[in-house]
């Protein structure tokens, strides 16, 4: 997984988060430039933390407990269905 993958993942987290935070500011009735700038900063920071955590988990080859449980359950159900 190269840099392009992680940049896409970052943007996939940052853009929707900014939209949500900007919508909240708009619903509150405060639509100043500083409010949208604050939403953008929070979105960028949160997306950065999210992406860094995923990258670190990938780099250290940490297993995902939920993913492992799902894979084991699928394998068990597939074996049970075979005659």
N, C-alpha and C positions, 0 to 999 in steps of 0.2 A: 504494500500500500504506500504509494508515493505521496508527494506533497500535494498533488492535485486532489487526491481523495480527501485528504484532511482539510484542505481549503474549502472543498465543496461541503463537507460535513459541518465546518464552522459556519458557513453561510446558511446552510439549511437550519441551523439552530438560531443564528442571530436575526435573520430577517423576520421569521414569524414572531419571535419574541419582541422585536421592536414594534411590530404591528400591534401586538397585544398591548404593550405598554403605552404606545401612542394613543390607541383607542381608549384606554382607561383615562388618560389625561384629557382626551376630547370629551368623554362622557362626564367627567368631573366639571367640565366647563372652563378649564384652564388650558388655553391653547397658545401660550406664549412660546417664543423661540427657546427659552431656557427649559421649558417643560419637555419639549421634544428632544432637545440636546441631552437632557437627563435620561430620557427613555433610551436614547441611542447608546449612551455610555453604559447604562445598566445592561442593555442587551448585548453589547460587545463583551463586557466583562463576564457575564454569565455564560455566553457561548464559548468564550475562551476557556473558562474553567471546565465546562462540559467536554470540550474537544481535547483539552490537555489530559483529563482523567481517562478518556477513551484511548487516547494515544499511548498513555503510560501503561494501561492495562494490556494493550496490544503489544507494546514493546517488551513487556515483562512476561508475555505469554501466559497471563492469568486466565484461568478458566472461569466461565460464567456459570455459577451454580444453577440458575434458572434454566439456562440453555442445556446444560448437562442433564438436568432432570427431565426436560421435555424430550430430549433425544432418547433417553433410557425408556421413557414411557412409550414413545412411538415404536421403538424396537420391540418392547415387550408385547404391545398390542399387535404388531405385525406377526410376531412369532405365534401368538395365540390364535390368529385367524387362519394360519396354514393348517391343512389337515394332517 
